[in-house]
Amino acid sequence: MSTATPADTDTPAPRSQPSRRRTLYRGDPGMWSWVLHRITGATIFFFLFVHVLDT
């Protein structure tokens, strides 16, 4: 028969390493090429938009 109290069962086990918050982009070349593709696409769109308004 166990005599454990509820306070004994509620304490979490200690972690061996502190958890680090990681970002979505972890340096994978495919992810960085996608980000660069999106940035260049937005830049080209803005460039063309400004030059169409200029004419």
mmJSON file of the N, C-alpha and C atoms, coordinates in Angstrom:
{"data_MODEL":{"atom_site":{
"group_PDB":["ATOM","ATOM","ATOM","ATOM","ATOM","ATOM","ATOM","ATOM","ATOM","ATOM","ATOM","ATOM","ATOM","ATOM","ATOM","ATOM","ATOM","ATOM","ATOM","ATOM","ATOM","ATOM","ATOM","ATOM","ATOM","ATOM","ATOM","ATOM","ATOM","ATOM","ATOM","ATOM","ATOM","ATOM","ATOM","ATOM","ATOM","ATOM","ATOM","ATOM","ATOM","ATOM","ATOM","ATOM","ATOM","ATOM","ATOM","ATOM","ATOM","ATOM","ATOM","ATOM","ATOM","ATOM","ATOM","ATOM","ATOM","ATOM","ATOM","ATOM","ATOM","ATOM","ATOM","ATOM","ATOM","ATOM","ATOM","ATOM","ATOM","ATOM","ATOM","ATOM","ATOM","ATOM","ATOM","ATOM","ATOM","ATOM","ATOM","ATOM","ATOM","ATOM","ATOM","ATOM","ATOM","ATOM","ATOM","ATOM","ATOM","ATOM","ATOM","ATOM","ATOM","ATOM","ATOM","ATOM","ATOM","ATOM","ATOM","ATOM","ATOM","ATOM","ATOM","ATOM","ATOM","ATOM","ATOM","ATOM","ATOM","ATOM","ATOM","ATOM","ATOM","ATOM","ATOM","ATOM","ATOM","ATOM","ATOM","ATOM","ATOM","ATOM","ATOM","ATOM","ATOM","ATOM","ATOM","ATOM","ATOM","ATOM","ATOM","ATOM","ATOM","ATOM","ATOM","ATOM","ATOM","ATOM","ATOM","ATOM","ATOM","ATOM","ATOM","ATOM","ATOM","ATOM","ATOM","ATOM","ATOM","ATOM","ATOM","ATOM","ATOM","ATOM","ATOM","ATOM","ATOM","ATOM","ATOM","ATOM","ATOM","ATOM","ATOM","ATOM","ATOM"],
"id":[1,2,3,4,5,6,7,8,9,10,11,12,13,14,15,16,17,18,19,20,21,22,23,24,25,26,27,28,29,30,31,32,33,34,35,36,37,38,39,40,41,42,43,44,45,46,47,48,49,50,51,52,53,54,55,56,57,58,59,60,61,62,63,64,65,66,67,68,69,70,71,72,73,74,75,76,77,78,79,80,81,82,83,84,85,86,87,88,89,90,91,92,93,94,95,96,97,98,99,100,101,102,103,104,105,106,107,108,109,110,111,112,113,114,115,116,117,118,119,120,121,122,123,124,125,126,127,128,129,130,131,132,133,134,135,136,137,138,139,140,141,142,143,144,145,146,147,148,149,150,151,152,153,154,155,156,157,158,159,160,161,162,163,164,165],
"type_symbol":["N","C","C","N","C","C","N","C","C","N","C","C","N","C","C","N","C","C","N","C","C","N","C","C","N","C","C","N","C","C","N","C","C","N","C","C","N","C","C","N","C","C","N","C","C","N","C","C","N","C","C","N","C","C","N","C","C","N","C","C","N","C","C","N","C","C","N","C","C","N","C","C","N","C","C","N","C","C","N","C","C","N","C","C","N","C","C","N","C","C","N","C","C","N","C","C","N","C","C","N","C","C","N","C","C","N","C","C","N","C","C","N","C","C","N","C","C","N","C","C","N","C","C","N","C","C","N","C","C","N","C","C","N","C","C","N","C","C","N","C","C","N","C","C","N","C","C","N","C","C","N","C","C","N","C","C","N","C","C","N","C","C","N","C","C"],
"label_atom_id":["N","CA","C","N","CA","C","N","CA","C","N","CA","C","N","CA","C","N","CA","C","N","CA","C","N","CA","C","N","CA","C","N","CA","C","N","CA","C","N","CA","C","N","CA","C","N","CA","C","N","CA","C","N","CA","C","N","CA","C","N","CA","C","N","CA","C","N","CA","C","N","CA","C","N","CA","C","N","CA","C","N","CA","C","N","CA","C","N","CA","C","N","CA","C","N","CA","C","N","CA","C","N","CA","C","N","CA","C","N","CA","C","N","CA","C","N","CA","C","N","CA","C","N","CA","C","N","CA","C","N","CA","C","N","CA","C","N","CA","C","N","CA","C","N","CA","C","N","CA","C","N","CA","C","N","CA","C","N","CA","C","N","CA","C","N","CA","C","N","CA","C","N","CA","C","N","CA","C","N","CA","C","N","CA","C","N","CA","C","N","CA","C"],
"label_alt_id":[null,null,null,null,null,null,null,null,null,null,null,null,null,null,null,null,null,null,null,null,null,null,null,null,null,null,null,null,null,null,null,null,null,null,null,null,null,null,null,null,null,null,null,null,null,null,null,null,null,null,null,null,null,null,null,null,null,null,null,null,null,null,null,null,null,null,null,null,null,null,null,null,null,null,null,null,null,null,null,null,null,null,null,null,null,null,null,null,null,null,null,null,null,null,null,null,null,null,null,null,null,null,null,null,null,null,null,null,null,null,null,null,null,null,null,null,null,null,null,null,null,null,null,null,null,null,null,null,null,null,null,null,null,null,null,null,null,null,null,null,null,null,null,null,null,null,null,null,null,null,null,null,null,null,null,null,null,null,null,null,null,null,null,null,null],
"label_comp_id":["MET","MET","MET","SER","SER","SER","THR","THR","THR","ALA","ALA","ALA","THR","THR","THR","PRO","PRO","PRO","ALA","ALA","ALA","ASP","ASP","ASP","THR","THR","THR","ASP","ASP","ASP","THR","THR","THR","PRO","PRO","PRO","ALA","ALA","ALA","PRO","PRO","PRO","ARG","ARG","ARG","SER","SER","SER","GLN","GLN","GLN","PRO","PRO","PRO","SER","SER","SER","ARG","ARG","ARG","ARG","ARG","ARG","ARG","ARG","ARG","THR","THR","THR","LEU","LEU","LEU","TYR","TYR","TYR","ARG","ARG","ARG","GLY","GLY","GLY","ASP","ASP","ASP","PRO","PRO","PRO","GLY","GLY","GLY","MET","MET","MET","TRP","TRP","TRP","SER","SER","SER","TRP","TRP","TRP","VAL","VAL","VAL","LEU","LEU","LEU","HIS","HIS","HIS","ARG","ARG","ARG","ILE","ILE","ILE","THR","THR","THR","GLY","GLY","GLY","ALA","ALA","ALA","THR","THR","THR","ILE","ILE","ILE","PHE","PHE","PHE","PHE","PHE","PHE","PHE","PHE","PHE","LEU","LEU","LEU","PHE","PHE","PHE","VAL","VAL","VAL","HIS","HIS","HIS","VAL","VAL","VAL","LEU","LEU","LEU","ASP","ASP","ASP","THR","THR","THR"],
"label_asym_id":["A","A","A","A","A","A","A","A","A","A","A","A","A","A","A","A","A","A","A","A","A","A","A","A","A","A","A","A","A","A","A","A","A","A","A","A","A","A","A","A","A","A","A","A","A","A","A","A","A","A","A","A","A","A","A","A","A","A","A","A","A","A","A","A","A","A","A","A","A","A","A","A","A","A","A","A","A","A","A","A","A","A","A","A","A","A","A","A","A","A","A","A","A","A","A","A","A","A","A","A","A","A","A","A","A","A","A","A","A","A","A","A","A","A","A","A","A","A","A","A","A","A","A","A","A","A","A","A","A","A","A","A","A","A","A","A","A","A","A","A","A","A","A","A","A","A","A","A","A","A","A","A","A","A","A","A","A","A","A","A","A","A","A","A","A"],
"label_entity_id":["1","1","1","1","1","1","1","1","1","1","1","1","1","1","1","1","1","1","1","1","1","1","1","1","1","1","1","1","1","1","1","1","1","1","1","1","1","1","1","1","1","1","1","1","1","1","1","1","1","1","1","1","1","1","1","1","1","1","1","1","1","1","1","1","1","1","1","1","1","1","1","1","1","1","1","1","1","1","1","1","1","1","1","1","1","1","1","1","1","1","1","1","1","1","1","1","1","1","1","1","1","1","1","1","1","1","1","1","1","1","1","1","1","1","1","1","1","1","1","1","1","1","1","1","1","1","1","1","1","1","1","1","1","1","1","1","1","1","1","1","1","1","1","1","1","1","1","1","1","1","1","1","1","1","1","1","1","1","1","1","1","1","1","1","1"],
"label_seq_id":[1,1,1,2,2,2,3,3,3,4,4,4,5,5,5,6,6,6,7,7,7,8,8,8,9,9,9,10,10,10,11,11,11,12,12,12,13,13,13,14,14,14,15,15,15,16,16,16,17,17,17,18,18,18,19,19,19,20,20,20,21,21,21,22,22,22,23,23,23,24,24,24,25,25,25,26,26,26,27,27,27,28,28,28,29,29,29,30,30,30,31,31,31,32,32,32,33,33,33,34,34,34,35,35,35,36,36,36,37,37,37,38,38,38,39,39,39,40,40,40,41,41,41,42,42,42,43,43,43,44,44,44,45,45,45,46,46,46,47,47,47,48,48,48,49,49,49,50,50,50,51,51,51,52,52,52,53,53,53,54,54,54,55,55,55],
"pdbx_PDB_ins_code":[null,null,null,null,null,null,null,null,null,null,null,null,null,null,null,null,null,null,null,null,null,null,null,null,null,null,null,null,null,null,null,null,null,null,null,null,null,null,null,null,null,null,null,null,null,null,null,null,null,null,null,null,null,null,null,null,null,null,null,null,null,null,null,null,null,null,null,null,null,null,null,null,null,null,null,null,null,null,null,null,null,null,null,null,null,null,null,null,null,null,null,null,null,null,null,null,null,null,null,null,null,null,null,null,null,null,null,null,null,null,null,null,null,null,null,null,null,null,null,null,null,null,null,null,null,null,null,null,null,null,null,null,null,null,null,null,null,null,null,null,null,null,null,null,null,null,null,null,null,null,null,null,null,null,null,null,null,null,null,null,null,null,null,null,null],
"Cartn_x":[0.833,0.0,0.886,0.582,1.388,0.876,1.807,1.431,1.841,1.974,2.387,1.271,1.641,0.664,0.534,-0.56,-0.701,0.397,0.966,2.048,3.287,3.508,4.666,4.519,3.324,3.111,2.997,2.787,2.624,3.944,5.034,6.304,6.872,7.241,7.806,9.246,9.668,11.045,11.964,13.152,14.063,14.554,14.705,15.176,16.696,17.237,18.689,19.256,18.537,18.98,17.848,18.173,17.113,16.617,15.318,14.76,15.032,15.531,15.805,14.717,14.289,13.29,13.999,13.539,14.174,13.304,13.941,13.203,12.764,11.914,11.436,12.559,13.389,14.478,15.723,16.14,17.257,18.523,18.572,19.782,19.816,18.715,18.666,18.773,19.614,19.781,18.482,17.606,16.333,15.469,15.489,14.707,15.261,16.585,17.189,16.993,17.014,16.762,15.317,14.389,12.992,12.828,13.486,13.416,14.001,15.144,15.759,14.864,14.216,13.294,12.132,11.577,10.465,10.901,12.086,12.575,12.826,13.469,13.74,12.447,11.484,10.2,9.477,9.47,8.832,9.573,10.897,11.695,11.42,11.356,11.063,9.655,8.699,7.337,7.302,7.972,8.007,8.69,9.79,10.515,9.611,8.924,8.035,6.854,6.305,5.185,5.572,6.742,7.203,7.433,7.994,8.278,7.017,6.008,4.738,4.039,4.078,3.482,4.228,5.503,6.334,5.973,5.476,5.183,3.825],
"Cartn_y":[-1.171,0.0,1.245,2.18,3.386,4.486,5.237,6.345,7.693,7.772,9.023,10.046,11.262,12.347,12.995,13.684,14.347,15.364,15.986,16.95,16.267,14.999,14.276,13.949,13.731,13.348,14.556,15.754,16.94,17.584,17.249,17.891,17.264,18.089,17.534,17.097,16.175,15.707,16.804,16.967,18.007,17.676,18.706,18.512,18.5,17.705,17.628,18.856,19.395,20.579,21.588,22.86,23.862,23.914,24.05,24.078,25.43,25.418,26.645,26.845,28.072,28.38,28.478,27.706,27.683,28.412,29.019,29.724,28.75,29.23,28.404,28.128,29.125,28.982,28.514,27.311,26.707,26.631,27.319,27.334,26.306,25.64,24.67,25.42,24.986,25.732,25.913,24.929,25.072,26.169,26.298,27.352,28.726,28.857,30.157,30.526,29.57,29.888,30.318,29.729,30.15,31.58,31.912,33.273,34.265,33.938,34.823,34.976,33.905,33.95,34.891,34.821,35.7,37.16,37.417,38.795,39.378,38.62,39.138,39.31,38.433,38.588,39.846,40.121,41.344,42.579,42.502,43.634,43.916,42.891,43.074,43.626,43.117,43.636,45.118,45.515,46.92,47.766,47.28,47.987,48.221,47.18,47.326,48.23,48.136,48.968,50.441,50.764,52.158,52.66,51.851,52.297,52.385,51.595,51.73,53.007,53.325,54.572,55.791,55.642,56.751,57.141,56.22,56.531,57.154],
"Cartn_z":[0.0,0.0,0.0,-0.875,-1.014,-0.092,0.475,1.356,0.77,-0.536,-1.179,-1.098,-0.829,-0.765,-2.135,-2.404,-3.703,-3.984,-2.964,-3.168,-3.733,-3.388,-3.895,-5.379,-5.845,-7.237,-8.159,-7.622,-8.462,-8.869,-8.231,-8.56,-9.826,-10.81,-12.049,-11.843,-12.665,-12.604,-13.138,-12.572,-13.065,-14.465,-15.268,-16.644,-16.674,-17.578,-17.671,-18.381,-19.368,-20.096,-20.128,-20.003,-20.132,-21.572,-21.732,-23.083,-23.719,-24.941,-25.679,-26.706,-26.84,-27.851,-29.199,-30.161,-31.476,-32.478,-33.455,-34.489,-35.568,-36.442,-37.535,-38.535,-38.806,-39.769,-39.038,-39.312,-38.587,-39.423,-40.548,-41.339,-42.447,-42.704,-43.786,-45.114,-46.052,-47.305,-48.088,-48.048,-48.747,-48.16,-46.843,-46.196,-46.53,-46.501,-46.802,-48.263,-49.171,-50.577,-50.772,-50.028,-50.1,-49.586,-48.475,-47.93,-48.926,-49.508,-50.501,-51.723,-52.141,-53.269,-52.979,-51.774,-51.399,-51.339,-50.786,-50.682,-52.061,-52.942,-54.281,-55.07,-54.879,-55.557,-55.123,-53.825,-53.325,-53.809,-53.879,-54.357,-55.828,-56.649,-58.073,-58.257,-57.482,-57.562,-57.214,-56.146,-55.75,-56.821,-57.387,-58.443,-59.649,-60.098,-61.249,-60.927,-59.736,-59.328,-59.344,-58.828,-58.812,-60.227,-61.105,-62.462,-63.313,-63.034,-63.748,-63.301,-62.029,-61.548,-62.074,-62.341,-62.818,-64.245,-65.057,-66.463,-66.641],
"occupancy":[1.0,1.0,1.0,1.0,1.0,1.0,1.0,1.0,1.0,1.0,1.0,1.0,1.0,1.0,1.0,1.0,1.0,1.0,1.0,1.0,1.0,1.0,1.0,1.0,1.0,1.0,1.0,1.0,1.0,1.0,1.0,1.0,1.0,1.0,1.0,1.0,1.0,1.0,1.0,1.0,1.0,1.0,1.0,1.0,1.0,1.0,1.0,1.0,1.0,1.0,1.0,1.0,1.0,1.0,1.0,1.0,1.0,1.0,1.0,1.0,1.0,1.0,1.0,1.0,1.0,1.0,1.0,1.0,1.0,1.0,1.0,1.0,1.0,1.0,1.0,1.0,1.0,1.0,1.0,1.0,1.0,1.0,1.0,1.0,1.0,1.0,1.0,1.0,1.0,1.0,1.0,1.0,1.0,1.0,1.0,1.0,1.0,1.0,1.0,1.0,1.0,1.0,1.0,1.0,1.0,1.0,1.0,1.0,1.0,1.0,1.0,1.0,1.0,1.0,1.0,1.0,1.0,1.0,1.0,1.0,1.0,1.0,1.0,1.0,1.0,1.0,1.0,1.0,1.0,1.0,1.0,1.0,1.0,1.0,1.0,1.0,1.0,1.0,1.0,1.0,1.0,1.0,1.0,1.0,1.0,1.0,1.0,1.0,1.0,1.0,1.0,1.0,1.0,1.0,1.0,1.0,1.0,1.0,1.0,1.0,1.0,1.0,1.0,1.0,1.0],
"B_iso_or_equiv":[0.0,0.0,0.0,0.0,0.0,0.0,0.0,0.0,0.0,0.0,0.0,0.0,0.0,0.0,0.0,0.0,0.0,0.0,0.0,0.0,0.0,0.0,0.0,0.0,0.0,0.0,0.0,0.0,0.0,0.0,0.0,0.0,0.0,0.0,0.0,0.0,0.0,0.0,0.0,0.0,0.0,0.0,0.0,0.0,0.0,0.0,0.0,0.0,0.0,0.0,0.0,0.0,0.0,0.0,0.0,0.0,0.0,0.0,0.0,0.0,0.0,0.0,0.0,0.0,0.0,0.0,0.0,0.0,0.0,0.0,0.0,0.0,0.0,0.0,0.0,0.0,0.0,0.0,0.0,0.0,0.0,0.0,0.0,0.0,0.0,0.0,0.0,0.0,0.0,0.0,0.0,0.0,0.0,0.0,0.0,0.0,0.0,0.0,0.0,0.0,0.0,0.0,0.0,0.0,0.0,0.0,0.0,0.0,0.0,0.0,0.0,0.0,0.0,0.0,0.0,0.0,0.0,0.0,0.0,0.0,0.0,0.0,0.0,0.0,0.0,0.0,0.0,0.0,0.0,0.0,0.0,0.0,0.0,0.0,0.0,0.0,0.0,0.0,0.0,0.0,0.0,0.0,0.0,0.0,0.0,0.0,0.0,0.0,0.0,0.0,0.0,0.0,0.0,0.0,0.0,0.0,0.0,0.0,0.0,0.0,0.0,0.0,0.0,0.0,0.0],
"pdbx_formal_charge":[null,null,null,null,null,null,null,null,null,null,null,null,null,null,null,null,null,null,null,null,null,null,null,null,null,null,null,null,null,null,null,null,null,null,null,null,null,null,null,null,null,null,null,null,null,null,null,null,null,null,null,null,null,null,null,null,null,null,null,null,null,null,null,null,null,null,null,null,null,null,null,null,null,null,null,null,null,null,null,null,null,null,null,null,null,null,null,null,null,null,null,null,null,null,null,null,null,null,null,null,null,null,null,null,null,null,null,null,null,null,null,null,null,null,null,null,null,null,null,null,null,null,null,null,null,null,null,null,null,null,null,null,null,null,null,null,null,null,null,null,null,null,null,null,null,null,null,null,null,null,null,null,null,null,null,null,null,null,null,null,null,null,null,null,null],
"auth_seq_id":[1,1,1,2,2,2,3,3,3,4,4,4,5,5,5,6,6,6,7,7,7,8,8,8,9,9,9,10,10,10,11,11,11,12,12,12,13,13,13,14,14,14,15,15,15,16,16,16,17,17,17,18,18,18,19,19,19,20,20,20,21,21,21,22,22,22,23,23,23,24,24,24,25,25,25,26,26,26,27,27,27,28,28,28,29,29,29,30,30,30,31,31,31,32,32,32,33,33,33,34,34,34,35,35,35,36,36,36,37,37,37,38,38,38,39,39,39,40,40,40,41,41,41,42,42,42,43,43,43,44,44,44,45,45,45,46,46,46,47,47,47,48,48,48,49,49,49,50,50,50,51,51,51,52,52,52,53,53,53,54,54,54,55,55,55],
"auth_comp_id":["MET","MET","MET","SER","SER","SER","THR","THR","THR","ALA","ALA","ALA","THR","THR","THR","PRO","PRO","PRO","ALA","ALA","ALA","ASP","ASP","ASP","THR","THR","THR","ASP","ASP","ASP","THR","THR","THR","PRO","PRO","PRO","ALA","ALA","ALA","PRO","PRO","PRO","ARG","ARG","ARG","SER","SER","SER","GLN","GLN","GLN","PRO","PRO","PRO","SER","SER","SER","ARG","ARG","ARG","ARG","ARG","ARG","ARG","ARG","ARG","THR","THR","THR","LEU","LEU","LEU","TYR","TYR","TYR","ARG","ARG","ARG","GLY","GLY","GLY","ASP","ASP","ASP","PRO","PRO","PRO","GLY","GLY","GLY","MET","MET","MET","TRP","TRP","TRP","SER","SER","SER","TRP","TRP","TRP","VAL","VAL","VAL","LEU","LEU","LEU","HIS","HIS","HIS","ARG","ARG","ARG","ILE","ILE","ILE","THR","THR","THR","GLY","GLY","GLY","ALA","ALA","ALA","THR","THR","THR","ILE","ILE","ILE","PHE","PHE","PHE","PHE","PHE","PHE","PHE","PHE","PHE","LEU","LEU","LEU","PHE","PHE","PHE","VAL","VAL","VAL","HIS","HIS","HIS","VAL","VAL","VAL","LEU","LEU","LEU","ASP","ASP","ASP","THR","THR","THR"],
"auth_asym_id":["A","A","A","A","A","A","A","A","A","A","A","A","A","A","A","A","A","A","A","A","A","A","A","A","A","A","A","A","A","A","A","A","A","A","A","A","A","A","A","A","A","A","A","A","A","A","A","A","A","A","A","A","A","A","A","A","A","A","A","A","A","A","A","A","A","A","A","A","A","A","A","A","A","A","A","A","A","A","A","A","A","A","A","A","A","A","A","A","A","A","A","A","A","A","A","A","A","A","A","A","A","A","A","A","A","A","A","A","A","A","A","A","A","A","A","A","A","A","A","A","A","A","A","A","A","A","A","A","A","A","A","A","A","A","A","A","A","A","A","A","A","A","A","A","A","A","A","A","A","A","A","A","A","A","A","A","A","A","A","A","A","A","A","A","A"],
"auth_atom_id":["N","CA","C","N","CA","C","N","CA","C","N","CA","C","N","CA","C","N","CA","C","N","CA","C","N","CA","C","N","CA","C","N","CA","C","N","CA","C","N","CA","C","N","CA","C","N","CA","C","N","CA","C","N","CA","C","N","CA","C","N","CA","C","N","CA","C","N","CA","C","N","CA","C","N","CA","C","N","CA","C","N","CA","C","N","CA","C","N","CA","C","N","CA","C","N","CA","C","N","CA","C","N","CA","C","N","CA","C","N","CA","C","N","CA","C","N","CA","C","N","CA","C","N","CA","C","N","CA","C","N","CA","C","N","CA","C","N","CA","C","N","CA","C","N","CA","C","N","CA","C","N","CA","C","N","CA","C","N","CA","C","N","CA","C","N","CA","C","N","CA","C","N","CA","C","N","CA","C","N","CA","C","N","CA","C","N","CA","C","N","CA","C"],
"pdbx_PDB_model_num":[1,1,1,1,1,1,1,1,1,1,1,1,1,1,1,1,1,1,1,1,1,1,1,1,1,1,1,1,1,1,1,1,1,1,1,1,1,1,1,1,1,1,1,1,1,1,1,1,1,1,1,1,1,1,1,1,1,1,1,1,1,1,1,1,1,1,1,1,1,1,1,1,1,1,1,1,1,1,1,1,1,1,1,1,1,1,1,1,1,1,1,1,1,1,1,1,1,1,1,1,1,1,1,1,1,1,1,1,1,1,1,1,1,1,1,1,1,1,1,1,1,1,1,1,1,1,1,1,1,1,1,1,1,1,1,1,1,1,1,1,1,1,1,1,1,1,1,1,1,1,1,1,1,1,1,1,1,1,1,1,1,1,1,1,1]
}}}
